[in-house]
Amino acid sequence: MAQKDFIFQICDEVRECSFELHKFLRHGHKEKIYENGLANRLRHRGIEVVQQPSLSVFDDDGTLLGDLDLDMLVVGKLVIELKAVKTILNEHISQLLGYLRASRKEHGLLINFGSPILQIKKYALSQDLDSES
């Protein structure tokens, strides 16, 4: 299976689990509840999930600038940023894109469980350009 097809398949699995979880819990819970629920459902499908992996951010000269905690990393390739807010804001998109740049991962999902309608946006970062897919 091609790498691109694999990522899209994983994204589909994450979307399905997110929709199932949102249908079950609805909106109104804290972000951590959705994080644990999504991780649980993905693991039940046999998908590797790491919650709150720490990510060191370095300057171009190698100086450590600090550490970030991602919400989730799926199969070591897909960064997931979860929200439990009324609506996704530009700041949330910038946060995910920053995580992609810092982690040197190409694909990310921004998922908001906090509104009556589940919001999921996929982002892909090419080597030089940020793009929404």
Residue pairs with C-beta under 8 A, 6 or more apart in sequence:
1 9
7 77
7 78
7 106
7 107
10 47
10 74
10 75
10 77
10 78
11 78
11 107
11 109
11 122
13 42
13 45
13 47
14 38
14 42
14 74
14 78
14 80
14 109
14 111
15 109
15 120
17 38
17 41
17 42
17 45
18 38
18 111
18 113
18 118
18 120
19 118
20 41
21 34
21 37
21 38
21 41
21 113
22 113
22 118
24 37
25 33
25 34
25 37
25 113
26 116
27 84
27 113
27 114
27 115
27 116
28 114
29 84
29 113
30 84
31 71
31 82
31 83
31 84
31 113
33 84
34 82
34 84
34 111
34 113
35 51
35 71
35 72
35 82
36 51
38 49
38 72
38 80
38 82
38 111
39 49
39 51
39 72
42 49
42 74
43 49
47 74
47 75
48 74
48 75
48 76
49 72
49 73
49 74
50 72
50 73
50 74
50 76
51 71
51 72
52 69
52 70
52 71
52 72
53 69
53 70
53 72
53 73
54 67
54 68
54 69
55 67
55 68
55 69
55 70
55 99
55 102
55 103
56 64
56 66
56 67
57 64
57 65
57 66
57 67
57 68
57 102
58 64
58 65
59 65
68 99
68 102
70 79
70 80
70 81
70 99
70 103
71 80
71 81
71 82
72 79
72 80
72 82
73 79
73 80
73 103
73 105
74 80
77 105
77 106
77 107
78 105
78 107
78 108
78 109
79 96
79 99
79 100
79 103
79 105
79 107
79 108
79 109
80 108
80 109
80 111
81 92
81 95
81 96
81 99
81 108
81 109
81 110
81 111
82 111
82 112
82 113
83 92
83 110
83 111
83 112
83 113
83 114
84 112
84 113
84 114
85 92
85 112
85 114
85 115
86 114
86 115
87 112
87 115
87 119
88 110
88 112
88 119
88 121
92 110
92 112
93 110
93 121
93 123
96 108
96 110
96 123
97 108
97 123
97 125
97 130
99 105
99 108
100 106
100 107
100 108
100 123
100 125
101 125
105 125
106 124
106 125
106 126
107 122
107 123
107 124
107 125
108 122
108 123
108 124
108 125
109 120
109 121
109 122
109 123
110 119
110 120
110 121
110 122
110 123
111 118
111 119
111 120
112 118
112 119
112 120
121 132
122 132
122 133
123 130
123 131
123 132
123 133
124 131
124 132
124 133
125 131
